[in-house]
């Protein structure tokens, strides 16, 4: 039985040749992502903003302004309303209620539920959640701390495991993946909550897994082909690991696409972030992280007294058996 191969065995793509375009595209996308995040901001969920969030389902997509007027008339504070999915389900976000206890929250939920049921017959209350302002501040701090420590820890691991150039290139690629995720949420206005922080940490974990595999092959080939040009070593290493990279990304994407279409709106933001992270992480592993090693001055380790020369594998001196 013939095995399925998404990438042919004799694939030899000159990835490094496109590094100038890749670097320019990466810089442009990163600047746009930062600009969008600063200008539009993120649609923080109750986890990070604090307050009361109610989900209500209507028989038909309602007029947002009519729903807002109905909720505002209850004297519970200014309502922030957003549609979900087909527009029949709305999230209604209210400030922290006076007293902040469970009784005040339940009373507010009942008032909103009764008012909407009277104004929009057939509407159904789905769920509510509440977080105090103090707890939301702690969640923001802990979420940012978790992401920063993860990036620094991964960079330090790459520095001690390989050379400092690998650590720097890895951090740059992961920060790029993170900025793309933030820009995506600024555009789509998906709710940014603790689920998305979990998705970001998962994206970082996937990205570093892919990058470490490529970096390890680069380091291996640097020792094996001591006279080969660094550009050719990187191209050789990326092409050798390309089948594994593509197969891993495709299989994960198949599972995530099923979750995106069948998992419901609660998981939609998390799944969308994961899909974006897989695509962007694969791109940054191949075109950003690896090619950046040349700009950072990484060179193969020549033998004492040896004169490095350019050329392909046929002009390179092999050191040790090929695994």
C-alpha positions in Angstrom: 0.0 0.0 0.0 1.4 3.3 -1.1 1.9 5.8 1.7 0.3 9.3 1.5 2.9 11.9 1.2 1.9 15.6 1.3 5.5 16.6 0.5 7.6 14.7 -2.0 10.9 13.1 -0.8 13.0 15.1 -3.3 11.5 18.5 -2.3 14.2 21.2 -2.5 12.7 24.7 -1.9 15.0 27.7 -1.6 13.3 29.2 1.5 16.2 31.5 2.4 15.9 33.2 -1.0 12.6 34.6 0.1 13.7 35.8 3.5 13.8 39.5 2.5 10.1 39.3 1.4 9.3 37.2 4.5 11.0 39.7 6.9 9.2 42.7 5.2 5.8 40.9 5.4 6.4 39.9 9.0 7.3 43.5 10.0 4.3 44.9 8.1 1.8 42.5 9.7 3.3 43.0 13.1 3.0 46.8 12.9 -0.6 46.5 11.6 -1.5 44.1 14.4 -0.1 46.4 17.0 -1.9 49.4 15.5 -5.2 47.6 15.3 -4.9 46.4 18.9 -4.1 49.9 20.2 -6.7 51.6 18.0 -9.6 49.3 18.2 -8.7 47.5 21.5 -9.7 44.0 22.4 -13.2 42.8 23.3 -12.4 41.7 26.8 -14.7 39.3 28.4 -16.1 39.5 31.9 -13.0 37.5 33.0 -10.9 40.6 32.4 -13.3 43.5 32.6 -15.4 42.4 35.5 -19.2 42.8 35.7 -22.2 40.7 34.7 -22.5 38.9 31.4 -25.9 37.5 30.3 -26.6 35.4 27.2 -30.1 35.6 25.7 -31.4 33.8 22.6 -34.2 35.3 20.5 -36.6 33.7 18.1 -35.4 36.1 15.3 -32.3 38.3 15.2 -33.5 41.4 17.2 -32.7 45.1 16.7 -29.6 45.7 18.9 -30.8 49.2 19.8 -34.2 47.9 20.9 -32.5 45.4 23.1 -30.2 48.0 24.5 -33.0 50.4 25.3 -34.9 47.6 27.1 -32.0 46.7 29.2 -31.0 50.3 30.0 -34.5 51.0 31.2 -33.9 48.6 34.1 -31.4 51.0 35.8 -28.6 48.4 35.9 -26.0 50.5 34.2 -24.9 51.0 30.6 -25.3 47.7 28.6 -22.7 46.5 26.1 -24.5 44.2 23.6 -23.0 42.0 20.9 -24.5 39.4 18.6 -23.1 35.8 18.4 -23.2 33.5 15.4 -26.4 33.9 13.4 -27.4 37.0 15.4 -30.2 35.3 17.3 -28.0 35.0 20.5 -26.8 38.2 22.2 -24.3 38.8 25.0 -25.4 41.5 27.3 -22.6 42.9 29.5 -23.4 45.1 32.5 -21.2 46.7 35.1 -20.7 45.2 38.6 -23.9 45.6 40.5 -24.2 47.6 43.7 -23.4 45.4 46.6 -21.6 42.9 44.4 -23.1 40.0 46.2 -25.0 37.0 44.7 -28.4 38.5 45.7 -27.8 41.7 43.8 -26.6 39.7 40.7 -29.5 37.3 40.7 -31.9 40.3 41.0 -30.3 42.0 38.0 -30.5 38.8 36.0 -34.2 38.4 36.8 -35.0 42.0 35.8 -33.2 41.6 32.5 -34.8 38.3 31.8 -38.3 39.5 32.6 -37.9 42.7 30.6 -36.6 40.9 27.5 -39.3 38.2 27.7 -42.0 40.9 27.8 -40.5 42.9 24.9 -39.4 40.0 22.7 -41.8 37.0 23.0 -40.0 33.7 22.5 -36.6 34.9 23.9 -34.8 32.4 26.1 -32.3 33.0 28.9 -29.2 30.9 28.4 -26.7 31.6 31.1 -24.9 34.3 33.0 -21.5 34.8 34.6 -20.0 37.5 36.9 -16.6 38.6 38.0 -15.6 41.3 40.5 -13.3 44.1 39.5 -10.6 42.9 41.9 -10.7 39.4 40.5 -10.5 40.6 36.9 -7.4 42.7 37.7 -5.7 39.6 39.1 -6.7 37.6 36.1 -5.2 40.2 33.7 -2.0 40.3 35.7 -1.7 36.5 35.9 -2.5 36.0 32.2 0.1 38.5 31.0 2.6 37.1 33.4 2.0 33.5 32.2 2.5 34.5 28.6 5.7 36.6 29.3 7.2 33.9 31.4 6.5 31.3 28.8 8.2 33.3 26.0 11.2 34.1 28.2 11.5 30.5 29.4 11.4 29.2 25.8 14.0 31.7 24.7 16.4 30.7 27.5 15.9 27.0 26.8 16.9 27.7 23.1 19.9 29.7 24.2 21.2 27.0 26.5 20.2 24.1 24.2 21.8 25.6 21.1 23.4 29.1 20.7 22.1 32.6 21.5 21.1 33.2 17.9 18.5 30.3 18.2 17.1 31.9 21.3 16.7 35.3 19.8 15.1 34.0 16.6 12.7 31.8 18.6 11.6 34.8 20.7 11.1 37.0 17.6 9.0 34.3 15.9 6.8 33.7 19.0 6.3 37.4 19.5 5.2 37.6 15.9 2.7 34.8 16.4 1.4 36.5 19.5 0.9 39.8 17.8 -0.9 38.1 14.9 -3.3 36.6 17.4 -4.0 39.9 19.1 -4.5 41.7 15.7 -6.9 38.9 14.7 -9.0 39.4 17.8 -9.0 43.2 17.4 -10.4 42.8 13.9 -13.0 40.0 14.5 -14.1 41.3 18.0 -14.2 37.8 19.3 -14.4 37.9 23.1 -11.0 37.8 24.7 -11.2 35.8 27.9 -9.3 33.2 29.8 -10.1 30.6 27.2 -8.1 32.7 24.7 -5.2 33.0 27.1 -5.2 29.2 27.2 -5.2 29.2 23.4 -2.3 31.7 23.2 -0.2 29.5 25.5 -1.1 26.4 23.4 -0.1 28.3 20.3 3.3 29.2 21.9 3.8 25.5 22.8 3.0 24.3 19.3 5.2 27.0 17.7 8.2 26.1 19.9 7.7 22.4 19.2 8.0 23.1 15.5 10.9 25.5 15.8 12.9 23.2 18.1 12.6 20.4 15.6 14.0 22.6 12.8 16.6 24.2 15.0 17.8 20.8 16.1 18.2 19.6 12.5 20.1 22.9 11.6 22.5 22.3 14.5 22.9 18.7 13.4 23.7 19.6 9.8 26.1 22.4 11.0 28.2 19.7 12.5 27.7 17.2 9.7 28.5 19.6 6.8 31.2 21.8 8.2 32.2 23.4 4.9 28.7 24.0 3.6 27.4 27.6 3.4 25.0 28.5 6.1 22.2 29.4 3.6 22.4 25.9 2.2 22.4 24.3 5.6 19.2 26.1 6.6 17.5 25.2 3.3 18.6 21.6 3.6 17.3 21.4 7.2 14.0 23.0 6.6 13.4 20.8 3.5 14.3 17.7 5.6 11.8 18.5 8.3 9.1 19.9 5.9 7.1 16.6 5.6 6.9 16.4 9.4 5.9 20.1 9.7 3.2 19.9 7.0 1.7 16.6 8.2 1.5 17.8 11.8 -0.1 21.1 10.8 -2.6 19.5 8.5 -3.8 16.9 11.0 -4.2 19.4 13.8 -6.1 21.8 11.5 -8.5 19.0 10.5 -9.4 18.5 14.2 -9.7 22.2 14.8 -11.9 22.8 11.8 -14.3 20.1 13.1 -14.3 21.8 16.5 -14.9 25.2 14.8 -18.0 24.1 12.9 -19.4 21.6 15.4 -18.2 23.0 18.8 -20.7 25.8 19.2 -20.1 29.5 19.7 -18.7 29.1 23.2 -15.5 27.5 21.7 -15.5 29.5 18.5 -13.0 32.1 19.7 -10.7 29.5 21.2 -10.8 27.4 18.0 -10.3 30.4 15.7 -7.3 31.5 17.7 -5.8 28.0 17.5 -6.3 27.7 13.7 -4.7 31.1 13.2 -1.8 30.1 15.5 -1.1 26.9 13.6 -1.0 28.7 10.3 1.1 31.6 11.5 3.3 29.4 13.6 4.1 27.2 10.7 4.9 30.2 8.5 7.2 31.8 11.2 9.0 28.5 11.8 9.9 28.1 8.1 10.4 31.7 6.9 11.1 33.8 10.0 12.9 31.9 12.7 15.2 29.8 10.5 16.2 32.5 8.0 16.8 35.0 10.9 19.7 32.9 12.0 21.7 34.1 9.0 21.0 37.8 9.8 22.2 37.1 13.4 25.5 35.8 12.2 25.2 32.1 12.8 27.9 30.1 11.1 28.8 26.5 10.8 31.7 25.2 12.9 34.7 24.8 10.5 37.4 22.2 11.3 40.7 23.7 12.5 42.7 24.9 9.5 39.8 24.2 7.1 38.8 26.8 4.5 35.1 27.1 4.2 33.8 27.1 0.6 30.4 27.5 -1.1 28.6 24.7 -2.8 25.9 22.1 -2.4 26.0 18.8 -0.7 28.3 17.4 -3.3 31.0 20.0 -2.3 30.4 19.6 1.5 32.4 17.4 3.8 30.3 15.0 5.7 31.2 14.4 9.3 29.8 11.3 11.0 27.2 8.9 9.7 23.8 10.3 8.7 21.0 9.2 11.0 
